[in-house]
Amino acid sequence: LYKISSTLLIKEDARAVESSIIEMMDPLGSGKKIDNEIEILKSRSLSKAVVRNLNLYGEIFERGTIRDVSMYKRAPVQITFLDPDQINPMEGAILDLKYDYSGKKLTMGDKTYPLNDTVTTTRWGRILITPTPGFNPASLREKHLYIRIAGEKVLAGQFLGNLKIAPANKQANVLRLEYVDAVPQKGMDMLNE
C-alpha cells in the first residue's frame, strides 16, 4: 500500500483576521474553523462527489498468482456509468471480463456489450464502454481480468476509511491530508478531486 499526502490551505476571511486577537485570548475557541473544515472534508456527501467525479463504480483488476492488481488507468477499456443512481448503494458484483479487440466488444460475466455505444440493458443503468487509447491488446495474452462494481455508499465508506485529515500544526491554517491506496495514481486523483 502507498500513502499519498497533500496539504490544503484554509483561507481566512477578513473578519477572521480582526477576531484573531480575541481568539488568542480564548484557547478553547481557536481552531474551530479548522475543525469545521475537517468535518466538511470528512463528510459523506463530499466523498460521494469524489466517487462520482472519478467514476469509480467499476474497477478492473488483473488476477494474479499472489494477489490481484488494479488496472486503474491501464485497463483495456474504460467503463463509464452514466446513471450511477441506479447502482444499488451496497452493490458488490464481481464479473469476469473478456475483451474482444477485433470484434469491438466486451463480455462482462455472461453478457456481451459493444464498444463505443451506450448500453441501456444493464442492471446498473446506462453504461458506455470505450477502448483505452494506445492500449496494446497483445499485452492481455494469458491474463484474466475481472471488474468489481460497487455502489456509492460502499465506495464512499472506503474513501473515508482510507482518508486521514489533521492540522499541519496547532497555529497554522493548513490541513494535512493522507490517503492510503494500492494504486498511487488513484490516491493522487482522489486527493486532488
C-alpha positions in Angstrom: 0.0 0.0 0.0 1.1 3.6 -0.7 0.5 6.6 1.4 -0.3 9.7 -0.6 -0.2 13.0 1.1 -1.2 16.6 0.3 -1.7 19.9 2.1 -4.7 22.2 2.0 -4.6 25.9 2.9 -7.7 27.1 4.6 -8.1 30.8 3.7 -9.3 33.2 6.4 -11.9 35.8 5.7 -11.4 39.5 6.7 -13.4 39.1 9.8 -11.3 36.2 11.0 -8.2 38.4 11.0 -9.9 41.0 13.1 -11.1 38.4 15.6 -7.8 36.6 15.8 -6.7 38.7 18.8 -9.9 37.6 20.7 -9.3 34.0 19.7 -5.7 34.2 21.0 -7.2 35.1 24.4 -9.7 32.2 24.2 -7.7 28.9 23.8 -10.9 26.9 23.7 -12.3 28.9 20.8 -9.3 28.7 18.5 -9.2 26.1 15.8 -13.0 25.9 15.4 -12.7 26.9 11.7 -10.1 24.2 11.1 -12.2 21.6 12.9 -15.2 22.6 10.8 -13.2 22.3 7.6 -12.0 18.8 8.7 -15.6 17.7 9.3 -16.7 19.1 5.9 -13.8 17.2 4.2 -14.8 14.0 6.0 -18.5 14.3 5.0 -20.2 11.5 3.2 -21.6 13.9 0.6 -18.1 15.1 -0.3 -16.8 11.6 -0.5 -19.7 10.6 -2.8 -18.8 13.6 -5.0 -15.3 12.3 -5.3 -16.5 8.8 -6.3 -19.0 10.3 -8.8 -16.5 12.7 -10.4 -13.9 10.0 -10.9 -16.5 7.4 -12.0 -15.0 4.8 -9.6 -18.1 2.5 -9.7 -16.4 -0.2 -11.8 -12.7 -1.1 -11.1 -10.9 -3.5 -13.4 -8.4 -6.0 -11.9 -5.9 -8.5 -13.3 -5.9 -11.8 -11.4 -2.5 -12.6 -10.1 -0.9 -15.7 -8.7 -0.3 -14.0 -5.3 -2.7 -11.0 -5.4 -4.9 -9.3 -7.8 -3.8 -5.9 -9.2 -5.9 -2.9 -10.0 -5.6 -1.8 -13.6 -6.6 1.8 -12.7 -6.0 3.9 -15.9 -4.2 0.9 -17.5 -7.2 -1.2 -18.3 -8.0 -2.1 -22.0 -11.4 -0.3 -21.7 -12.9 2.4 -19.7 -16.4 1.8 -18.4 -18.5 5.0 -17.7 -21.6 4.5 -15.6 -24.0 7.1 -16.9 -26.7 6.5 -14.3 -24.8 5.9 -11.0 -28.0 6.4 -9.0 -29.3 3.2 -10.5 -26.4 1.2 -8.9 -27.5 -0.4 -5.7 -25.7 1.6 -3.0 -24.5 -1.6 -1.4 -23.6 -3.3 -4.7 -20.6 -5.6 -4.7 -20.7 -7.5 -8.0 -17.6 -9.2 -9.4 -17.7 -10.3 -13.1 -15.1 -11.9 -15.3 -14.1 -9.8 -18.3 -13.2 -10.8 -21.8 -12.1 -8.2 -24.2 -12.5 -8.9 -27.9 -10.4 -6.2 -29.5 -11.1 -7.2 -33.1 -14.8 -7.7 -32.6 -15.1 -4.5 -30.7 -17.0 -5.9 -27.7 -16.6 -6.7 -24.1 -18.1 -9.6 -22.2 -18.9 -9.0 -18.5 -19.9 -12.2 -16.8 -22.3 -13.8 -19.3 -23.3 -10.7 -21.2 -21.6 -9.2 -24.2 -21.7 -5.4 -24.9 -20.5 -3.4 -27.9 -17.7 -0.8 -27.6 -18.3 2.9 -28.3 -22.1 2.7 -27.8 -24.3 3.5 -24.9 -25.7 0.2 -23.4 -29.1 0.5 -21.8 -29.7 -3.1 -20.8 -27.7 -3.4 -17.6 -28.9 -3.6 -14.0 -26.6 -0.7 -13.3 -28.3 1.7 -15.7 -26.7 3.0 -18.9 -23.0 2.4 -19.4 -20.6 3.5 -22.1 -17.6 1.2 -22.8 -14.7 2.8 -24.7 -11.3 1.3 -25.6 -8.4 2.9 -23.9 -6.4 4.9 -26.4 -3.0 3.4 -27.1 -3.7 0.1 -25.3 -1.9 -2.8 -26.8 -4.3 -5.8 -26.9 -1.4 -8.2 -27.2 -0.5 -7.3 -23.6 -3.6 -9.2 -22.5 -2.5 -12.6 -23.7 -2.9 -15.1 -20.9 -4.2 -12.5 -18.5 -7.5 -12.9 -16.6 -9.4 -9.8 -15.9 -12.5 -9.0 -13.8 -14.5 -6.0 -12.8 -15.7 -5.1 -9.4 -18.8 -3.0 -9.5 -19.5 -1.2 -6.2 -22.2 1.2 -5.1 -21.7 4.7 -4.0 -22.2 4.0 -0.3 -19.6 1.3 -0.3 -17.1 3.4 -2.2 -17.7 6.5 -0.1 -17.1 4.4 3.0 -13.9 3.0 1.6 -12.7 6.5 0.7 -13.4 7.9 4.2 -11.8 4.8 5.8 -8.6 5.4 3.9 -8.5 9.2 4.4 -6.8 10.9 7.3 -7.1 14.7 7.8 -5.3 16.6 10.5 -4.0 20.1 11.1 -0.4 20.5 9.9 0.3 22.2 13.3 -1.6 24.0 16.0 -1.0 27.5 14.8 -1.4 27.1 11.0 -4.4 27.2 8.8 -3.1 24.2 6.8 -4.5 20.8 6.8 -2.5 17.6 6.0 -4.4 15.0 4.0 -3.2 11.4 3.7 -4.8 8.7 1.7 -3.8 5.1 1.6 -4.3 3.0 -1.6 -2.7 0.2 -3.5 -2.5 2.4 -6.6 -0.6 5.7 -6.1 -2.2 7.4 -9.1 -5.7 6.6 -7.9 -4.8 8.0 -4.5 -3.4 11.2 -6.0 -6.5 11.6 -8.2 -8.8 11.2 -5.1 -6.9 13.7 -3.1 -6.8 16.2 -6.0 -10.6 15.8 -6.6 
